[in-house]
Amino acid sequence: MKPVNIFRVSRIRDEKLFNIMEKHEASDHENHVIRIHEIESLRILADALAENGVKMKEADGFYFGFVIPLIGKEFDLLKVTGKYCLNIELKSQDVGEEQILAQLRKNRHYLTLLRRELMLFTVVTDTLKCYRLTDDGELEATDIRQVTRAVRKCRTAYHGNIDKLFRTSEYLISPEEDPERFLQGQYFLSPAQDYVKAELLRDIANTSYCAFFHIYGNPCTGKTLLIYDLAKHLSDSGRTLITCGEEPSEGLLSISDSIENLDFISVSEISAPEQISEYDFILMDEALRVSPEVFSIIIEAAEKYEQVCIFSTAPSAALTDPERENDIEGRIRTLGLAGEYELSERLRVNMEIQTFIRKLIHLGYKAEKTYEFEHISVNYANNTDEARDIISYFRDKRYLFINAHIQEDDPFADLEEDFRNRHIVGREYNRVVMLMDSSFSYDGEGYLRGIPKPDPDHPYPNIFYAGITRVRERLALVILDAPELLNSILSILD
């Protein structure tokens, strides 16, 4: 998306012609359509700025309707310089100061990442009533002259690729990894997450007895953050429990210590319904990991003590044969659900990395866009010692080594971080290094195939796939003594 001159584009009042002009000027090929009231609001603002001394060239450099990739956060007008970031939200009529304040505070959260001096305004165009967000985060009534001064401050505008100014990973937190940010509410749900949350809370409010709810969606759709956000909300109404696959981490314990009525427990500790009888709400993220025995105990407790249960699953995320055979998702759907909700909007997805992974899984995958794969590193090791050296090299560069190479006397075990392989589920990491060896090969149709390791609970290819889908920004592969595999993977980069 390119910046536009808001005076020039606002001269056109016909809706169809304006959209043609704006898409051409901004090189904006998204499918959204700018409506007539938005066009009129922009024209009124541009005229008012001109009347107060803003020159034509000072109306340059505005991004109109910019949306942060993958997040879905939109700004009406955004102008960025080396020192300043100016945001002007347009309202065709008064919507109330509470709504205006909430929007500007949310905008400030996202724009703080740019590390510029922020100037945030709202202009109600039918009256030209103006507001600004103060440095203290409060709403202050102002006038068009102050908006004019802010515009005139922003002289040399940024004309690069604005998407590169916004690192999506900075906005998508993991409560377990970022407990302080979670507790302080330094995150926002996507529109899809917000919608599911509102629907689910409404449905819970309409039940007065035992009820089961199900949230499902593919990996990277934001189920884990939604579950934790729901738990924080529900803890205001009653005792709330989140079950964990492993012992609760220090991050989770700090959340529990800070939020009254919110507890965590490992599913391995649940052996009888009475253990969880005092809770009003029970939430289970990654429910596919639970055993049928524990699942039955939770259902029995919910029915006996009239609890609300919320299950979250990713249908494609079963890592082991036993998990697939247990079919926990199928069992959930036999409960007579009071509500079921799908999260289909993928978050945490770097499209360059996502495209590489799809090509890695199937060499014949045809991507809509060509990438240089500048954030992918492919390395070759002739033996274990070389592989260890390369993995250590990337670890020194703050890459996380996710070790899916499970075998007895594992030569890479001492390079692992302090977590088990199943801990990768529900988390994300900025930089990841992973190992591939002759366990992998491509079949005649170009699909990646793997030979499971002897332990059926830890099939190497499935753990590997779960690991690479956790990557936010950079991925490094180390190919160990598998020249044919290397040749195939390098063909992706060619």
VOGU-3710 file (C-alpha; in Angstrom, 3 decimals, decimal comma):
1> mkpvnifrvs> 0,000/0,000/0,000  1,331/3,441/-0,950  0,554/6,785/0,702  -1,741/9,247/-1,044  -2,318/13,001/-1,114  -5,576/13,342/0,811  -6,489/16,635/-0,857  -6,107/15,296/-4,401  -7,991/12,017/-3,881  -10,808/13,726/-1,953
11> rirdeklfni> -11,767/15,942/-4,901  -13,731/13,058/-6,418  -17,178/12,714/-4,853  -18,569/9,792/-6,869  -18,150/6,564/-4,880  -17,250/4,300/-7,803  -14,794/6,736/-9,357  -13,214/7,527/-5,981  -12,502/3,832/-5,352  -10,905/3,445/-8,779
21> mekheasdhe> -8,727/6,495/-8,195  -7,781/5,560/-4,623  -6,851/1,990/-5,513  -4,650/3,285/-8,335  -2,953/5,916/-6,186  -2,401/3,635/-3,185  -1,698/0,460/-5,183  -4,253/-1,030/-2,835  -5,530/-4,310/-4,235  -7,566/-5,445/-1,248
31> nhviriheie> -11,282/-6,013/-1,784  -12,565/-3,408/0,687  -14,700/-0,594/-0,730  -14,640/2,959/0,630  -18,213/4,166/1,206  -19,688/7,533/0,347  -19,808/8,768/3,976  -16,092/7,973/4,358  -15,337/9,850/1,151  -17,341/12,841/2,342
41> slriladala> -15,606/12,826/5,737  -12,208/12,823/4,048  -13,216/15,734/1,795  -14,483/17,805/4,737  -11,238/17,211/6,641  -9,050/18,036/3,635  -11,005/21,261/3,005  -10,752/22,285/6,666  -7,013/21,674/6,701  -6,579/23,726/3,526
51> engvkmkead> -8,630/26,587/4,962  -6,297/26,609/7,966  -3,140/26,859/5,907  -2,138/23,298/5,019  -0,501/23,363/1,603  -1,007/20,785/-1,118  2,379/19,156/-0,578  1,708/18,894/3,172  -1,346/16,754/2,391  1,008/14,149/0,912
61> gfyfgfvipl> 2,087/10,894/2,543  -1,124/9,693/4,212  -2,036/6,012/4,295  -5,823/5,865/3,958  -7,493/2,823/5,506  -4,246/0,991/6,277  -4,732/-2,417/7,931  -1,958/-4,148/9,902  -1,332/-7,458/8,094  -2,825/-10,545/9,808
71> igkefdllkv> -4,019/-8,501/12,802  -6,890/-6,733/11,056  -6,363/-3,439/12,923  -7,354/-0,527/10,653  -6,483/3,166/10,788  -8,429/5,836/8,896  -5,459/8,119/8,256  -1,848/7,421/9,134  1,256/9,474/8,346  4,729/8,445/9,459
81> tgkyclniel> 7,929/10,499/9,390  11,356/9,919/10,868  10,232/11,561/14,136  6,427/11,540/14,225  3,459/9,250/13,700  0,172/11,071/13,063  -3,135/9,205/13,266  -6,463/10,876/12,472  -9,677/8,908/12,900  -12,733/10,215/11,049
91> ksqdvgeeqi> -16,301/10,052/12,361  -19,104/11,311/10,134  -21,174/11,998/13,274  -20,717/11,967/17,039  -20,327/8,467/18,505  -19,654/9,482/22,101  -16,436/10,266/23,932  -16,170/6,831/25,523  -15,973/5,089/22,134  -13,553/7,693/20,774
101> laqlrknrhy> -11,254/7,296/23,793  -11,265/3,494/23,560  -10,315/3,589/19,878  -7,494/6,103/20,332  -6,058/4,145/23,257  -6,126/0,986/21,185  -4,450/2,843/18,308  -1,743/4,071/20,661  -1,012/0,493/21,714  -0,372/-0,573/18,144
111> ltllrrelml> 1,492/2,559/17,065  3,855/2,626/20,048  5,796/-0,099/18,246  6,945/2,464/15,659  8,948/4,289/18,335  7,921/7,713/17,063  6,344/10,632/18,838  2,615/9,915/18,579  -0,081/12,445/17,698  -3,541/10,858/17,795
121> ftvvtdtlkc> -6,733/12,684/16,881  -10,389/12,058/16,118  -12,346/14,495/13,955  -16,162/14,422/13,913  -16,691/15,828/10,435  -20,329/16,917/10,605  -19,378/19,455/13,296  -15,556/19,541/12,938  -15,364/18,784/16,646  -11,893/17,447/17,390
131> yrltddgele> -10,320/15,330/20,123  -6,751/14,317/20,926  -5,254/11,611/23,117  -2,982/13,181/25,729  0,364/11,751/26,827  -1,445/10,448/29,917  -3,889/8,507/27,762  -6,843/10,783/28,430  -9,236/12,343/25,919  -8,995/16,095/25,427
141> atdirqvtra> -11,284/18,299/23,351  -9,337/20,406/20,856  -9,936/22,103/17,508  -9,003/21,850/13,828  -6,137/24,308/14,315  -4,270/21,858/16,512  -4,880/19,083/13,973  -3,512/21,470/11,335  -0,353/22,102/13,361  0,169/18,352/13,728
151> vrkcrtayhg> -0,182/17,839/9,951  2,297/20,619/9,241  4,822/19,047/11,633  4,860/15,882/9,529  6,723/17,142/6,494  8,957/14,385/5,113  6,695/11,322/5,004  7,716/7,665/4,967  7,290/6,238/1,448  8,596/2,723/1,983
161> nidklfrtse> 6,688/-0,512/2,466  4,576/0,325/5,503  3,951/-3,364/6,235  7,618/-3,647/7,256  7,119/-1,084/10,022  4,662/-3,367/11,785  6,016/-6,676/13,100  2,936/-8,786/13,669  4,767/-10,919/16,237  4,995/-7,911/18,559
171> ylispeedpe> 1,214/-7,844/18,946  0,485/-11,553/19,317  1,504/-12,539/22,818  1,667/-15,937/24,462  0,298/-15,678/28,035  2,726/-18,356/29,193  5,728/-16,595/27,657  4,552/-13,022/28,354  2,598/-13,233/31,620  3,215/-9,586/32,563
181> rflqgqyfls> 1,867/-8,282/29,250  -1,105/-10,630/29,571  -1,877/-9,469/33,106  -1,560/-5,818/32,102  -3,894/-6,352/29,145  -1,205/-5,392/26,638  -2,818/-7,361/23,833  -5,902/-7,211/21,651  -8,018/-9,967/20,202  -8,542/-10,177/16,471
191> paqdyvkael> -12,038/-9,466/15,093  -12,625/-13,232/14,814  -11,516/-13,834/18,413  -13,632/-10,925/19,642  -16,678/-12,326/17,830  -16,273/-15,831/19,276  -15,696/-14,395/22,750  -18,859/-12,285/22,588  -20,943/-15,198/21,273  -19,628/-17,641/23,851
201> lrdiantsyc> -20,101/-15,293/26,822  -23,635/-14,560/25,654  -24,380/-18,278/25,407  -22,880/-18,932/28,854  -25,069/-16,170/30,316  -28,114/-17,966/28,923  -27,299/-21,252/30,703  -27,943/-21,945/34,369  -26,746/-25,547/34,581  -24,071/-27,910/33,281
211> affhiygnpc> -23,057/-26,811/29,777  -20,341/-27,754/27,283  -18,814/-25,455/24,673  -16,314/-26,161/21,910  -13,864/-23,829/20,150  -12,007/-25,338/17,210  -9,699/-24,177/14,463  -6,409/-24,904/12,742  -3,054/-24,087/14,359  -2,196/-20,363/14,432
221> tgktlliydl> -5,798/-19,154/14,691  -5,397/-17,786/18,238  -7,276/-20,371/20,292  -4,840/-20,368/23,214  -4,895/-16,601/23,766  -8,693/-16,644/23,494  -8,985/-19,420/26,101  -6,775/-17,509/28,536  -8,611/-14,245/27,883  -11,927/-15,997/28,505
231> akhlsdsgrt> -10,589/-17,483/31,735  -9,469/-14,061/32,945  -12,946/-12,701/32,163  -14,833/-15,630/33,724  -12,760/-15,495/36,918  -14,675/-12,300/37,768  -17,849/-14,404/37,967  -16,650/-17,596/39,631  -13,781/-19,963/40,312  -12,080/-20,850/37,063
241> litcgeepse> -9,683/-23,655/36,157  -7,455/-24,134/33,113  -6,055/-27,624/32,593  -2,488/-28,017/31,296  -0,756/-30,868/29,510  2,260/-30,560/31,821  2,983/-29,051/35,203  2,056/-25,328/35,140  5,078/-23,215/34,210  6,387/-20,265/36,205
251> gllsisdsie> 4,579/-17,952/33,795  1,235/-19,638/34,419  1,774/-19,714/38,169  2,464/-15,974/38,156  -0,843/-15,449/36,331  -2,655/-17,609/38,904  -1,033/-15,698/41,773  -2,154/-12,382/40,279  -5,736/-13,276/39,295  -8,075/-14,263/42,073
261> nldfisvsei> -10,259/-17,295/41,291  -8,019/-18,516/38,438  -6,063/-21,773/38,857  -4,053/-24,151/36,666  -3,682/-27,892/37,043  -1,917/-30,608/35,087  -4,314/-33,145/33,588  -2,045/-35,874/34,997  -3,108/-34,800/38,501  -6,839/-35,217/37,835
271> sapeqiseyd> -7,958/-38,593/39,135  -11,459/-37,984/40,535  -14,356/-35,553/39,985  -14,121/-34,342/43,590  -10,715/-32,770/42,896  -12,291/-30,133/40,657  -15,684/-29,840/42,350  -15,217/-26,259/43,621  -14,866/-24,708/40,161  -17,625/-22,976/38,219
281> filmdealrv> -15,745/-22,894/34,907  -13,285/-25,435/33,489  -11,335/-24,581/30,326  -9,226/-27,086/28,452  -6,882/-25,837/25,740  -5,461/-28,444/23,333  -8,048/-30,939/24,526  -6,800/-33,544/22,027  -3,893/-34,198/24,410  -6,067/-35,428/27,295
291> spevfsiiie> -6,640/-39,145/27,871  -10,142/-40,620/27,588  -10,013/-41,413/31,331  -9,337/-37,816/32,373  -11,839/-36,548/29,816  -14,531/-38,773/31,374  -13,669/-37,491/34,867  -14,086/-33,880/33,733  -17,432/-34,656/32,096  -18,614/-36,476/35,215
301> aaekyeqvci> -17,602/-33,520/37,404  -19,345/-31,012/35,131  -22,581/-32,979/35,195  -22,438/-33,658/38,943  -21,493/-30,121/40,030  -23,234/-28,210/37,213  -20,063/-26,693/35,810  -19,423/-24,931/32,492  -16,739/-26,606/30,377  -15,012/-25,001/27,384
311> fstapsaalt> -12,880/-27,241/25,160  -10,439/-26,026/22,527  -9,146/-28,294/19,749  -7,205/-28,160/16,508  -8,502/-31,033/14,349  -5,224/-31,351/12,426  -2,970/-31,196/15,499  -3,107/-34,793/16,764  0,593/-35,666/17,078  0,436/-39,364/17,884
321> dperendieg> -1,469/-42,459/16,866  -3,048/-42,793/20,345  -4,262/-39,192/20,172  -5,932/-39,873/16,838  -7,458/-43,110/18,110  -8,802/-41,437/21,279  -10,823/-39,062/19,082  -11,433/-36,567/21,886  -12,916/-34,130/19,398  -15,502/-36,709/18,384
331> rirtlglage> -16,315/-37,313/22,038  -16,783/-33,571/22,607  -19,300/-33,383/19,786  -21,446/-36,123/21,388  -21,995/-34,036/24,538  -24,971/-32,029/23,287  -22,988/-28,834/23,019  -24,531/-25,560/24,143  -22,313/-23,795/21,616  -19,620/-24,537/19,032
341> yelserlrvn> -17,428/-21,873/17,423  -14,822/-21,972/14,680  -11,742/-19,770/14,473  -10,755/-19,805/10,821  -8,766/-16,576/10,573  -5,083/-17,500/10,752  -2,893/-15,384/13,003  0,835/-15,532/13,721  1,371/-16,415/10,066  4,379/-14,955/8,298
351> meiqtfirkl> 3,311/-15,613/4,702  6,903/-16,038/3,526  7,507/-18,754/6,116  4,044/-20,226/5,592  4,682/-20,508/1,843  8,051/-22,176/2,444  6,472/-24,699/4,815  3,768/-25,530/2,284  6,413/-26,064/-0,385  8,455/-28,122/2,063
361> ihlgykaekt> 5,456/-30,381/2,678  4,643/-30,559/-1,045  7,229/-29,517/-3,625  4,439/-29,001/-6,144  2,604/-26,357/-4,112  1,840/-23,319/-6,266  2,004/-20,105/-4,268  0,086/-16,995/-5,261  3,156/-14,846/-4,647  6,883/-15,365/-5,240
371> yefehisvny> 9,160/-14,956/-2,231  12,933/-14,668/-1,913  12,740/-16,627/1,366  15,207/-14,255/2,978  14,127/-15,419/6,445  14,802/-19,098/5,701  18,237/-20,691/6,206  19,035/-24,176/4,877  22,222/-25,805/6,173  23,931/-29,147/5,579
381> anntdeardi> 25,861/-31,314/8,036  27,803/-34,407/6,959  27,809/-35,880/10,451  26,447/-35,400/13,956  29,359/-33,237/15,120  28,815/-30,796/12,244  25,090/-30,723/12,977  25,770/-29,903/16,630  28,111/-27,078/15,610  25,519/-25,558/13,268
391> isyfrdkryl> 22,709/-25,849/15,820  24,939/-24,197/18,451  25,748/-21,433/15,965  22,045/-20,617/15,553  21,367/-20,905/19,274  24,012/-18,230/19,804  21,938/-16,071/17,452  18,911/-16,501/19,740  17,256/-19,266/17,730  15,309/-21,842/19,738
401> finahiqedd> 16,272/-25,449/18,985  13,129/-27,577/18,897  14,440/-31,118/19,015  12,076/-33,498/17,275  14,925/-35,972/16,715  13,807/-38,390/19,423  15,883/-41,539/19,911  17,783/-43,367/22,629  21,082/-41,698/23,524  20,008/-38,640/21,575
411> pfadleedfr> 23,197/-36,784/20,557  21,301/-33,460/20,552  19,585/-33,740/23,937  22,022/-31,380/25,673  21,222/-28,648/23,123  17,518/-28,636/23,953  15,927/-25,717/25,705  14,240/-26,257/29,054  10,967/-27,621/27,760  9,517/-30,878/26,475
421> nrhivgreyn> 8,481/-31,353/22,870  4,778/-31,098/23,662  5,387/-27,674/25,158  5,655/-26,300/21,635  1,902/-26,697/21,207  0,077/-23,433/21,819  3,271/-21,345/21,804  5,100/-19,305/19,201  8,759/-18,423/18,783  10,430/-15,686/16,757
431> rvvmlmdssf> 13,385/-17,829/15,625  13,543/-21,598/15,392  16,212/-24,080/14,262  15,201/-27,687/13,522  16,922/-30,837/12,325  16,008/-33,115/9,417  17,741/-36,382/8,532  17,174/-39,453/6,356  13,965/-40,147/8,252  12,492/-37,757/5,675
441> sydgegylrg> 12,170/-38,207/1,920  9,904/-37,119/-0,922  7,606/-39,538/-2,715  6,989/-39,651/-6,463  4,375/-36,882/-6,237  6,645/-34,505/-4,320  5,089/-34,972/-0,884  7,331/-35,047/2,187  7,150/-38,410/3,908  8,688/-39,480/7,192
451> ipkpdpdhpy> 9,600/-42,675/8,954  8,299/-42,569/12,537  10,820/-43,237/15,256  10,325/-46,443/17,262  8,286/-44,734/20,004  4,750/-44,448/18,553  3,940/-41,607/20,947  6,637/-39,454/19,340  6,579/-39,871/15,554  9,421/-37,682/14,308
461> pnifyagitr> 7,640/-36,133/11,272  4,585/-35,065/13,272  6,661/-33,430/16,028  8,728/-31,746/13,311  5,634/-30,344/11,624  4,248/-29,079/14,934  7,559/-27,302/15,520  7,908/-25,434/12,244  4,332/-24,145/12,469  5,345/-22,311/15,667
471> vrerlalvil> 7,764/-19,995/13,815  7,006/-16,270/13,678  9,961/-14,651/11,942  12,965/-16,862/11,040  13,439/-20,573/10,383  16,730/-22,474/10,069  16,871/-26,098/8,899  19,864/-28,379/9,444  19,911/-31,317/7,007  21,951/-34,179/8,480
481> dapellnsil> 23,636/-36,599/6,058  20,725/-36,668/3,584  21,983/-35,330/0,208  18,824/-36,190/-1,749  16,680/-34,406/0,820  18,991/-31,384/0,617  18,697/-31,314/-3,172  14,902/-31,323/-2,981  14,699/-28,608/-0,326  17,168/-26,341/-2,131
491> sild> 14,941/-26,596/-5,215  12,391/-24,569/-3,204  14,907/-21,728/-2,882  16,031/-21,866/-6,520
//
